[in-house]
Amino acid sequence: MLGIFFKVAFRNLFKQRLFAGFNILGISMGIACSVVVYLLIQHQFSQDAFHTNAPTTFIVNHIRTTNGQPERWITSPDAIGPALQADVAEVKQFVRFQGNSAVVKQGTNAFHEYVRFVDPNFFNLFTFPLQAGTADPLSDPTGIVLSDATARKFFGEKDAIGQPLTILFDGKTKQSFTVKAVAAPFPNTASFSFDLLVNYSVGKTLGWRDNDWTRSVQGTFIQINKPTDIGKVTTALAGYVKRHNEVNSQSPVNSFYLDNLLDLSQNGYRTRHSFAAGTSPTGLIILGVLAALVLFMACFNFMNYTIATSVTRFKEIGVRKVLGSTRKQLIRQFIGENLLVGSLALGLGLLLAATLFLPTFRILIDFPQLHFNVLENWQLVLFLITLVLSISLLSGLYPSVYVSGFNPITVLKGRQRIKGTNGLVRSLLVVQFGIAMFTVSAAILTTQNTQFLRSMDVGYEPSKLVVLRTDGEQSFNQLRDAAARLPGVMQVAGSQDQLGRTGDNVTTLEDGATKSTAEILRVSPDYVQTLGLRLVQGRNFLANSTAEVGNSIIVNQALVKAMGCTSAVGKQVRLNNQVCQVVGVVDNFNYRFFHVKIAPCILQMNLPADNRVLTMKVNTDDIAQLTAQLKPVWQRAMPDAPFEMIQQNEVYASSYDESRRVKDIFTYVAILTLMISAMGLFALVSLNIAKKTKEIGIRKVLGASATSIANLLNREFVILITVAGAIFLPLAFVALKGLLESEYPYHIPVTAWIFISTLGLMLVLAILTIGTQVVKIATANPVKALQTE
């Protein structure tokens, strides 16, 4: 019996092999998309689960008010971890994280690296396996732990254990370390990792003090006895707010709160300075919706195809019923055939996911960690089984129930007709065309928005700026003087930090009773002119005026607005408990990411000895020549540090990459939906032509032209596409406008022509798809059509 079932099923598929192939390919593309998105969501929600202590490990975050809006920050006071362990019995241990850029040398090799300072019990709290070395590698303050990649970078295939490394902190503090351990390659689900770890006590050589409430660290993790103890710890945290604010009046916190380690990645997108890699749930929801839309379109094609071709199986149904088959048996037969199609599509879908979709998606979102092995992922297997069953039922239940209910006598007499399904088929086509138009308009809009961001005025001229980070006043002066003499360098300026790569330099500016939070940049007098910042009110800093150091500030227009005034020039304000005068106002300039609104900013003149970053305005694109000219000076000024010149445009690389990823994903999905729409349209037009073969033959004999035949076939589909556009394009306008406004403070206007061009594109696609069939039928011999039974 089972053999007969498969024989009949395969015979029906082979009989309509072109259309069956379209269905299998469409569903397989939907399955492949679903697999990729499922893996991404699964990966996101399994972040850090490999840590044994994850359920009882929490990070201490805080909330502060910035210009009237509460913000989540991951930083915490240095002293809060020791205080919690001493004051709260439920706290077992703590680990602080602090990072510092440094020059790491091994023999003649020197690299700029990011060194993490952690408490020595780091490997007791976190489950980062070691592949070589001692079990307690950070108990020795002179010990250092390397990641597997860093060990290979410095030592190749040589054993790194016991090897010496020299680290130069802040360009002046040199310390020797011995490699005590090498970490195993990090799990794919690690939301944070490290390159080099040293004992937290090493920070004392950089001037750190124990139990310092004035200094912040990048993160403080605590482990509690059991998850239910979190209430007691949260209560204790409230008592530290006053202690912190008493010594940090310029950056007070509203409250401290705890985030579980398992939530670190999920909350990273909304927490400032988070070092955990995470994704906004909005992005995951959008990806999930897009994958579902692709799958639904394929299912709609399958359902339309099943309904349209059911007329070819009338006699089979009648004979089966006469021979005793029940309606339930016929439904099982049709559902079983759909399961066979679904299973074939599943096999092809997994192949497409592994060889095409997943590799492409990894490139699109720059996420090389994403991979899968069906045999090792039982949750994925369960998801796929559920998916195939759902596809088979969704696509085949209505057609099988409808067709199996026909009267066998009426069928065998040839009087049975399909009634009442045209409305369903047309509705499914409208939805399918509407989905395709939504994704196409999204692709057009995000492409234009990406181009807009790349050409957007950021308030200064980053393309003409290159940056060198020095280690002190002497090296800065040597490089500044050398650069100023070069023909390709127009101007030079100094600052404590590079614009766009500052640390936690947020402070409070007081204008009477009004308090405003702002980012502070400490710069040289010629900084505004060198960067090309536009001075709109007041004046620049006075060169060679020590009286202006710390006493005069220039603010941006966002800060003027936050202060609630129209002109801030001449105002006496309080900054870091010191009275300063606003001498100038510059136009807003983007010193952070494009998905963050330009915030209030303060430029404060600093002492020449405090300059560490050299910014050069150049009129040449030949950066290689500039490098060749400055590198010898660098090697004399800083022989221990590797030469590294940075182009200011690189500050915005992450913003460009993010907008590019959004654009690429929508474009990719748009191509898939257009392909599925074209395949479904081709199949339905072909079946429509097959039903009207004699009618078309008669029309041709009576003198109908190819144009009139094309109109006969085109008219219904053109109307359906127009209806789909009228329904779905306004919805797309609202949805995409909301998406842009929620994700991008600065974006292109959402105009109607984008959606009009989308409708035009869909009409052209339909005409071209139908045209291939029209040409075939228009050039065929009408006599053969009239002979068709």
Secondary structure as UniProt FT lines:
FT   HELIX           2..15
FT   HELIX           17..44
FT   TURN            45..50
FT   TURN            52..53
FT   HELIX           54..56
FT   STRAND          57..66
FT   TURN            67..68
FT   STRAND          69..73
FT   STRAND          76..77
FT   TURN            78..79
FT   HELIX           80..87
FT   TURN            89..90
FT   STRAND          91..106
FT   TURN            107..108
FT   STRAND          109..118
FT   TURN            120..121
FT   HELIX           122..125
FT   STRAND          130..133
FT   TURN            137..138
FT   TURN            141..142
FT   STRAND          143..146
FT   HELIX           148..155
FT   TURN            156..157
FT   TURN            161..162
FT   STRAND          164..169
FT   TURN            170..172
FT   STRAND          173..183
FT   TURN            188..189
FT   STRAND          196..199
FT   HELIX           200..206
FT   TURN            210..211
FT   STRAND          216..217
FT   STRAND          219..224
FT   HELIX           227..229
FT   HELIX           230..238
FT   HELIX           240..247
FT   TURN            249..250
FT   STRAND          255..260
FT   HELIX           261..263
FT   TURN            264..267
FT   HELIX           268..270
FT   STRAND          271..272
FT   HELIX           281..309
FT   HELIX           310..313
FT   HELIX           314..322
FT   TURN            323..324
FT   HELIX           327..352
FT   HELIX           353..357
FT   HELIX           358..364
FT   TURN            365..366
FT   TURN            368..369
FT   HELIX           374..376
FT   HELIX           378..403
FT   TURN            404..405
FT   HELIX           408..412
FT   TURN            413..414
FT   HELIX           422..455
FT   HELIX           462..464
FT   STRAND          465..469
FT   HELIX           473..484
FT   TURN            487..488
FT   STRAND          489..495
FT   TURN            499..500
FT   STRAND          506..511
FT   TURN            512..513
FT   STRAND          514..523
FT   TURN            525..526
FT   HELIX           527..531
FT   STRAND          535..538
FT   TURN            543..544
FT   HELIX           546..548
FT   TURN            549..551
FT   STRAND          552..556
FT   HELIX           557..563
FT   TURN            569..570
FT   STRAND          572..575
FT   TURN            576..577
FT   STRAND          578..586
FT   TURN            594..595
FT   STRAND          601..605
FT   HELIX           608..610
FT   STRAND          613..618
FT   HELIX           623..637
FT   TURN            639..640
FT   STRAND          645..647
FT   HELIX           648..652
FT   HELIX           653..691
FT   HELIX           693..701
FT   TURN            702..703
FT   HELIX           706..743
FT   HELIX           752..778
FT   HELIX           782..786
//
